[in-house]
Amino acid sequence: MKERQILFSGPMVRAVRDGRKTQTRRVLMPQPERGDSGLWVFGDFMWSDREKGFPVFPGQALAQLCPYGRVGDRLSVRETFFAYGRWETRYSAKKGRDEWHFVDMTIECDRAYQYAADDPDVPLSSDRGGVLPGWWKRPAIFMPRAASRITLEVTDMGVERLQEIDWEDAIAEGIPDPHRAAWRVDPVEGCVAKYRELWDSLNAARGYGWHANPWVWVVEFRRIEA
């Protein structure tokens, strides 16, 4: 069993903690290409257009290429958070200049990490040059393992085109159950539409929006209670 890290936005963190989110879709990088035989090629794995969605089996060539691990592996969630510390400048030989570096003192100063998804009332600092530590909002990509509060176990994996998602999978992605939501549009179609909006807000700017219909990893998981 291995552990990897995965980023989630605030709304999706809340959906995981509420038990509403048990799936996540992530873009295959790089995207599969057409081979000379007309098959899709991704690493050493190939498939045809007749195969829409399919599972990823242990030991399969495709399984070795997934950055989110295998069935049974764990994922520690990274999210936007608040850490207690200060900034200092350090020389970067690679860039040939000084750069700001955050010194995380949260645990050292007997503080507890706070999380943006919880909308905490944290008195943020604004002076990077200050000597005394303070609270700073930090991007999810910089979250240390000690700050992660959510651990997931991968229970199933697959590959499919993004637009193959149905309304039940959209609910598993954290979209509200249409039977409980007072939507003015068809609740089933509306569920996928809301997922499309969520997907585009995270991926369209990178060129992998809904209309591009990229190939995606479909990772199913369960939350491991501490």
N, C-alpha and C positions, 0 to 999 in steps of 0.2 A: 504494500500500500504506500502510495506517495501522496504528498500534499502540495497543491499548487494554489495560486492566488487568482482571484477573479474580481473585477470591478462591477459594482452595481450603483445605479442612481438612487437618490433619496426615495422616490416613490416605490421603486422596486425593492429597496431594503425594507420598507414598511410592509410591502406585500409578502415578503419572505417571512418576516416576523409574525405576521398575522396568519400565516399558514395558507395564503392564497396563491403564492407563486411556487411552483414545483418544476418549472421548465425555464430554460433560457436558450435563445438562438444567437449564434455568433457567426460572423462571416468567415468562410474558408479563406485563408490567406496563404499563397495567392489563389485567385479563383481558378478552378479547373479549366483546361484548354481542350480544344478539339484536336484529336490526334489524326494521323493520316488515314486511319481506318474508320474515321467518323465517330469514334468513341470519345467520351469525356475522359481526360487524363488528369490525375492528381497524384503526384509522386509515382509510386509503383502500382497504383490502383486505377482500374478503368471500369467504366460502365456506359450503358447505352441510354438513349432518350426514352426507351420503353420503361426504364427503371426510374420511377419518380423519387419516392422516399424509400430508404432502406436502412436497416440497422447496422451498427458497427459492432462486429463480433470480436471478442478477445483473440489476440493472435493474428487477426486479419491485418493485411498491409495498411489499410486505411487507419486502423486503430493506432498504429505507431506514429501517425502524423498529427493526431489530435492534441492540441496544446492544453486541453482541459482534462487530461488524464484518461483513465480507463474506468470501467465499472468497478466500484469498490474504493476508488481513490477519493481523496477529500479535497475540498476547495475552501480556503479561508477567504472570506469576503472583505474586500477593500471598499470603503465608502468615504465620502467627505467627512472630515472630523475636525475637532479642535484639540490642539496640544498646547501644553504649558512649556515655555522655553524662551530662548533669545536668539538673536541673529549675530553672526560674526562673519568677517570676510576671510576667505582663504584663497591662496593663489592657485590658479588652474594652469598647470604646465601645458595642457592640451590646447587651451584657448589663449594662453599667454597673458592673462590678466587676472585680477582679483574678482571673486564672485561671492555673493551672499550665500551663507550656509546656515540652515536652521539647526540649532542645538536643542534637541528634545529633552526636556528636564521634567516631564510629567511625573514619571515614577519616582525619580530622584527627589522631587519636591513633595512627594506624598499627595499628588493630585490624581484624579481619575479622568481618563479621556472622555470627551463629550462628542456627540454626533449630530451632524446637521439634520439628519432625518428626524431627529427628536425635537428640532427647533428649540434648543436650550437657550437660556438667558445667560450668555457668557460675555463678560466685559472685555471686549477685544482691545489689544494694543495696536498702536499705529506707528510707533517709532522704531524702525529696525536698528537704529544705532544706539538704542538704550542699553544700559548696563544690566538693569534688573530684568528678570524674566517676566513674561506675561502670557496671556492667552492669544493664540493665533489660529486662524482658520486655515486648514491644510487640505490640498487636493487628495483625492482617494489614492492616486498613484504613489503617494509618499507615505501611505499608512504602514507603520511597522507591524510585524506579526503580533506583538504584545498588545496592540490597540484593537485588533480584530475581535469582534464580539460574536460573529456568526460563522459557524463551520458547517459545510454541507458535504453529504456523501453522494457521489455519482451513482445512480441506480440504473440508468439506461442511456444509450447514445444512438444517434442516427445522423444521416445526412439527407437533405432535401432542398428543393428550391423554396425560397422564402414564401412565395404566394401559395404554396401548398397548405399553409396553416389553415385549420378550420376553427370554428367558434369555440369548441371545447378546449383545443390547445391554446387559444387566445386567453381563455379563462385561466388555464394552468400557467400562462405567462404573467398573470397578475392583473389582467383586465377584469373589472367587476362583473359578476355573474348577471347576465341579462334578465334573469328571472327576478332579480332583486333590484334592478335599476329601472327607474322611471324614464326610459328613453322614448323619444317621439318617433324614432325610426325603428325598422324591424330589429328586434333585439339580437337576433342571431347575426344578421349582416352587420349590425352596428358594433358588435363585439370585435369582429375582424377589422372594421374600419377604425376603431379606437386603437387597436394594436398597430395598424398601419401608421397612424399619427405618431404613436410612441416610437416606432422603429425609425421613421423619417427624422424625428427630432434628434436622434442619436447617430444616424448613419448617412443621411442624405448628403450632408456636406462633404462626406468622404467619397462620394460617388457610388455608394451602395444602398441607395434608397429603394423604396418599394417597387417602383416602376423598372428598376434595373433587374429585379428578381434574381438576386445573387444566390449562389449555393451557400447553405448555412449548416453549421453543426447544430444539432438539436440535443441539448444536454438535459436529462431529467435528474432530479436530485431530491433528497430529503434532508431536512435540517436535523443536525445532531444536537440534542439538548445538552447543555453544560451540566 
